[in-house]
Amino acid sequence: PLPLIFSYKSEKSLCGAAHYVDRSHVRRVPFPYYLSEETTNNMHRRAYPGEDSEIRRLALIEVTATAGILPLDLLELGAPGIPHGEGCGFNTFSWRPLPAASAELLVDVTSDTGQARALYLLDAAAASEAARAAPPATVPAAVLFHDWGEWRTYPSVSAGWLQDGSGAWLIVDAEETHQLAVIYPESAALEQARAGEPLLQLLTDDSADVIGERGASVVTPSKGPGGTHSLFFTRNDPLPESRPVYSVTLPSPGSTTMPELRALTPGIDGCHSPSSSPDGLWLASVHSDDVTPSSLSVFDVSGTSVPQRRVVGNFLPNLR
């Protein structure tokens, strides 16, 4: 069985990508259910200590007349530093936006323990050839970033492309604080990064976490009329339980100056889930708190002053 988790499409190569999980070889373990009139056993796939668990793979799916699935073994794409026999899983993966020299996939991988992480750049054409030769294939991929943290258990990290594909944003768990950063694959210093010195530009400091209400923060990129890149995200500042929206304008590649953050939802408490317009002039956010149902607000963030709240909507049905 190959349950599909999520997929993306590459418009340039007519190729899709999917993450699937195979548990068919895992031991079937009975779990009793006592709440019915008679006790019944529900069977679940569970590996005992020392046994192999589920197989997780990344597959390329060719969208052609002779469509086929080209499985790429995830274990061959393990984060550097993962002990032998330890599994790993995907945080996310996404196609590089057009235009690009070739169809490239950004793949974010974390070990099952959460301690090791790696960010890969995978060439779809080279991966397809390798998969055809001997599936599941050893993936020809460049390591853009990797790190290790013994303190980690459940890191809330993610990654994605800037709007034009010139760089990638990522949330890093640096010294127990989740910070936003950017990396540029075509940088001349990439060889240095591959040698073990991550070529990262941190965009937030360690005074608060870049994090969402449940897990990693939603991060949406935009590119303004002047060609400047901005990222919109949530951060638990000023209160640990809040998730207000901030934006940051990316500095020039190689800059060592920490950019200034802009608070976009001051005075609106609770947890936000933001989405910016492609040009970065508008922000939509679904937000709620412990006593307020979910509402949608739209903000005009085109100026440099306090963002103007233009639209407010509550989508709860009338329960009277």
Secondary structure, 3 states (H helix, E strand, C coil): CCCEEEEEEECCCCEEEEEEEECCCCCEEEEEECCCCCCEEEEEECCCCCCCCCEEEEEEEECCCCCCEEEEEHHHHCCCCCCCCCCEEEEEEEECCCCCCCCEEEEEEEECCCCEEEEEEEEHHHHHHHHHHCCCECCCEEEEEEEECCCCCCCCCCEEECCCCCCEEEEEEECCEEEEEEECCCCCCHHHHHCCCCCCEECCCCCCCECCCCCCCCCEEEECCCCCEEEEEEECCCCCCCECEEEEECCCCCCCCCCCEEECCCCCCCEEEEEECCCCCEEEEEEEECCEEEEEEEEECCCCCCCEEEEEEECCCCCC
